[in-house]
């Protein structure tokens, strides 16, 4: 399984690094996970968006879903007649997205997307990707996503504070793609993790590699990597910047 980072900026896009979004490929299958601001443009660098198998959203905050709207325009009016892309999202997200288009917005989105609700205890299989979910420690309904294939396992934290059992959920994964919004000297409300907490979580989970995402745009990611390493022990740690590729599996 191959993971390509479309963007990983926390909260809002930074120059050269869109908000959260990731592109997964395995044995010809193609999955887009989270669609933060700017990620649709990056996706088009590497894939034909009309050929992906599905889009999966972890939650309804704009830095994880805003590019649903330009994607809607491309699908609805871009001369790809009749195409409805499968879109998997937690409860309430489709209503939130539809409300931003005004009256009839949900019906309008339904002309471009085939919505599927996902949640804890309801695993999904999409084109050979096996997905399971964990409710994260975040103000709105947010799902961590574990993706398993014959070629390896990826766990994605989405957005979370420290109270979720991310270490248990990610147990034995090849890669933990973990938010690291804060640093030791720059911490906000406990609805996100510090880089050190991300490293400690990866160590508890026994993963093979830690990839840091959702670093706040004004923070130096090199500092985040060093702080994560201090918590992760001997595990490899990388910043998942836009364009970075991770080969997941043995």
C-alpha positions as CSV (number, residue, x, y, z in Angstrom):
1,X,0.0,0.0,0.0
2,X,1.3,3.5,-0.9
3,X,0.4,6.7,1.0
4,X,0.9,10.0,-0.7
5,X,0.5,13.1,1.4
6,X,-1.6,15.8,-0.4
7,X,-1.4,18.2,2.6
8,X,-0.8,18.1,6.3
9,X,-1.1,21.6,7.6
10,X,-3.0,21.9,10.9
11,X,-6.0,24.3,11.0
12,X,-5.4,26.1,7.8
13,X,-3.2,25.7,4.7
14,X,0.3,26.9,4.7
15,X,2.4,28.0,1.6
16,X,3.3,24.8,-0.1
17,X,1.3,22.6,2.3
18,X,-2.5,22.3,2.0
19,X,-4.7,21.2,4.9
20,X,-5.2,17.5,5.7
21,X,-5.6,15.1,2.8
22,X,-4.1,11.8,1.8
23,X,-4.1,9.5,-1.3
24,X,-3.9,5.7,-0.9
25,X,-3.2,3.2,-3.6
26,X,-3.1,-0.6,-3.4
27,X,-3.3,-3.1,-6.3
28,X,-5.0,-0.6,-8.6
29,X,-7.5,0.7,-6.0
30,X,-7.4,4.4,-5.2
31,X,-8.8,6.1,-2.0
32,X,-8.8,9.8,-1.1
33,X,-8.9,10.3,2.7
34,X,-9.8,13.8,4.0
35,X,-10.2,16.7,1.7
36,X,-8.9,19.8,3.4
37,X,-8.3,23.1,1.7
38,X,-6.1,22.8,-1.3
39,X,-5.9,19.0,-1.4
40,X,-8.0,18.6,-4.6
41,X,-5.5,20.5,-6.6
42,X,-2.7,18.3,-5.3
43,X,-4.7,15.2,-6.0
44,X,-4.9,16.2,-9.6
45,X,-1.1,16.2,-9.9
46,X,-1.1,12.4,-9.3
47,X,-4.5,11.0,-10.2
48,X,-7.6,11.3,-12.4
49,X,-10.2,12.3,-9.8
50,X,-12.9,10.6,-11.9
51,X,-11.1,7.2,-11.5
52,X,-10.7,7.1,-7.7
53,X,-12.8,4.6,-5.9
54,X,-14.1,6.7,-3.0
55,X,-13.5,9.7,-0.7
56,X,-13.5,9.1,3.1
57,X,-13.8,12.0,5.5
58,X,-12.8,11.7,9.2
59,X,-15.0,14.7,10.3
60,X,-16.7,17.9,9.3
61,X,-14.2,20.5,10.2
62,X,-13.2,22.6,7.1
63,X,-9.5,21.8,7.2
64,X,-10.5,18.2,6.6
65,X,-13.5,18.5,4.2
66,X,-13.6,22.0,2.5
67,X,-12.4,20.6,-0.9
68,X,-15.6,18.6,-1.2
69,X,-17.0,21.8,-2.7
70,X,-14.6,22.3,-5.7
71,X,-14.8,18.5,-6.2
72,X,-18.6,18.8,-6.4
73,X,-18.3,21.5,-9.1
74,X,-15.8,19.3,-11.1
75,X,-18.1,16.3,-10.9
76,X,-21.4,18.1,-11.4
77,X,-20.4,20.5,-14.2
78,X,-17.1,19.1,-15.6
79,X,-18.4,16.9,-18.4
80,X,-18.3,13.6,-16.6
81,X,-22.0,12.8,-17.1
82,X,-23.6,10.6,-14.5
83,X,-20.6,10.0,-12.2
84,X,-21.5,9.9,-8.5
85,X,-18.4,9.4,-6.4
86,X,-18.9,7.3,-3.2
87,X,-18.3,9.5,-0.2
88,X,-18.0,8.0,3.3
89,X,-18.4,10.2,6.3
90,X,-19.4,10.2,10.0
91,X,-23.0,11.0,11.1
92,X,-24.0,14.6,10.5
93,X,-21.3,15.5,8.0
94,X,-23.4,15.3,4.9
95,X,-26.1,17.6,6.5
96,X,-23.4,20.1,7.4
97,X,-21.9,20.1,3.9
98,X,-25.3,20.4,2.3
99,X,-26.3,23.3,4.5
100,X,-23.5,25.4,3.1
101,X,-25.1,25.2,-0.3
102,X,-28.3,26.7,0.9
103,X,-31.9,25.4,0.3
104,X,-31.7,22.0,-1.5
105,X,-28.0,21.8,-0.8
106,X,-28.1,18.2,0.3
107,X,-30.0,17.1,-2.8
108,X,-27.5,19.0,-5.0
109,X,-24.5,17.3,-3.4
110,X,-26.3,14.0,-3.9
111,X,-26.1,14.5,-7.7
112,X,-22.3,14.3,-7.4
113,X,-21.8,12.0,-4.4
114,X,-23.2,8.7,-3.2
115,X,-23.1,9.2,0.5
116,X,-22.4,6.4,3.0
117,X,-22.4,6.9,6.8
118,X,-19.5,5.4,8.8
119,X,-19.1,5.0,12.5
120,X,-17.6,3.0,15.3
121,X,-18.6,-0.7,15.2
122,X,-19.5,-0.5,11.5
123,X,-16.4,-1.5,9.4
124,X,-16.4,-0.8,5.7
125,X,-14.6,-2.4,2.7
126,X,-13.8,-0.2,-0.2
127,X,-12.1,-1.7,-3.3
128,X,-9.9,-4.0,-1.1
129,X,-9.3,-1.4,1.6
130,X,-10.7,-2.7,5.0
131,X,-11.7,0.2,7.2
132,X,-12.5,0.3,10.9
133,X,-13.1,3.3,13.1
134,X,-12.5,4.8,16.6
135,X,-14.3,7.8,18.1
136,X,-11.6,10.4,18.8
137,X,-11.3,13.0,21.5
138,X,-12.4,16.1,19.5
139,X,-15.3,18.5,19.9
140,X,-17.3,17.1,17.0
141,X,-18.0,13.6,15.8
142,X,-14.5,12.6,14.6
143,X,-13.3,9.1,13.6
144,X,-9.8,7.7,13.6
145,X,-9.4,5.3,10.7
146,X,-7.5,2.0,10.5
147,X,-7.0,0.8,7.0
148,X,-5.9,-2.8,6.4
149,X,-4.9,-4.4,3.1
150,X,-3.0,-7.5,2.0
151,X,0.0,-5.1,1.8
152,X,0.0,-3.6,5.2
153,X,-1.9,-1.5,7.8
154,X,-2.2,2.3,8.2
155,X,-3.8,4.0,11.2
156,X,-4.8,7.6,10.9
157,X,-5.6,9.6,14.0
158,X,-7.6,12.4,12.4
159,X,-7.9,15.1,15.0
160,X,-7.8,14.1,18.6
161,X,-6.9,15.0,22.2
162,X,-5.1,12.6,24.5
163,X,-8.2,10.8,25.9
164,X,-8.9,8.5,23.0
165,X,-7.3,5.0,23.0
166,X,-5.4,5.7,19.9
167,X,-2.5,3.5,21.1
168,X,-4.8,0.5,21.3
169,X,-6.5,1.2,18.1
170,X,-3.2,1.5,16.2
171,X,-1.7,-1.6,17.8
172,X,0.8,-3.3,15.4
173,X,0.2,-0.9,12.5
174,X,3.0,-0.4,9.9
175,X,2.5,3.3,9.9
176,X,0.7,5.6,12.4
177,X,-0.3,8.8,10.7
178,X,-0.7,10.9,13.8
179,X,-1.7,14.5,14.4
180,X,0.9,16.6,16.2
181,X,-0.6,20.0,16.3
182,X,1.3,21.3,19.3
183,X,4.8,21.4,20.7
184,X,6.0,21.4,24.3
185,X,6.3,25.2,24.3
186,X,3.2,25.9,22.1
187,X,0.1,24.2,23.4
188,X,-3.6,25.1,23.1
189,X,-6.8,23.4,24.2
190,X,-6.4,19.6,24.7
191,X,-8.4,18.7,21.6
192,X,-5.1,18.0,19.8
193,X,-1.9,16.2,20.6
194,X,1.6,17.5,21.1
195,X,4.4,15.9,19.0
196,X,5.7,14.3,22.1
197,X,2.3,12.7,22.8
198,X,2.2,11.4,19.3
199,X,5.6,9.8,19.8
200,X,4.5,8.2,23.1
201,X,1.3,6.9,21.4
202,X,3.3,5.3,18.6
203,X,5.6,3.6,21.1
204,X,2.7,2.2,23.1
205,X,1.1,1.0,19.9
206,X,4.2,-0.9,18.7
207,X,4.0,0.6,15.2
208,X,6.8,0.4,12.7
209,X,6.9,4.1,11.7
210,X,5.4,7.3,12.9
211,X,4.3,10.0,10.4
212,X,3.5,13.4,11.9
213,X,0.6,15.4,10.4
214,X,-1.6,18.4,11.3
215,X,1.4,20.4,12.6
216,X,0.3,24.0,13.2
217,X,1.5,26.2,10.3
218,X,3.6,28.6,12.3
219,X,5.6,25.9,14.1
220,X,8.8,24.4,12.8
221,X,8.2,20.8,11.9
222,X,11.8,19.9,12.6
223,X,11.2,20.7,16.2
224,X,8.0,18.6,16.1
225,X,10.0,15.6,14.7
226,X,12.6,15.9,17.4
227,X,10.1,16.1,20.2
228,X,8.2,13.1,18.7
229,X,11.4,11.1,18.6
230,X,12.0,11.8,22.3
231,X,8.6,10.1,23.0
232,X,8.8,7.4,20.4
233,X,12.1,5.7,21.4
234,X,13.7,3.9,18.6
235,X,10.9,4.3,16.1
236,X,11.5,6.1,12.8
237,X,9.7,9.5,12.8
238,X,9.0,11.6,9.7
239,X,7.0,14.7,9.0
240,X,4.2,14.0,6.5
241,X,4.7,17.1,4.4
242,X,2.8,17.6,1.1
243,X,4.3,15.3,-1.6
244,X,5.8,12.8,0.9
245,X,5.3,9.2,0.0
246,X,5.2,6.3,2.4
247,X,5.4,2.6,1.3
248,X,3.3,0.7,3.8
249,X,3.9,-3.0,4.4
250,X,6.6,-5.6,4.8
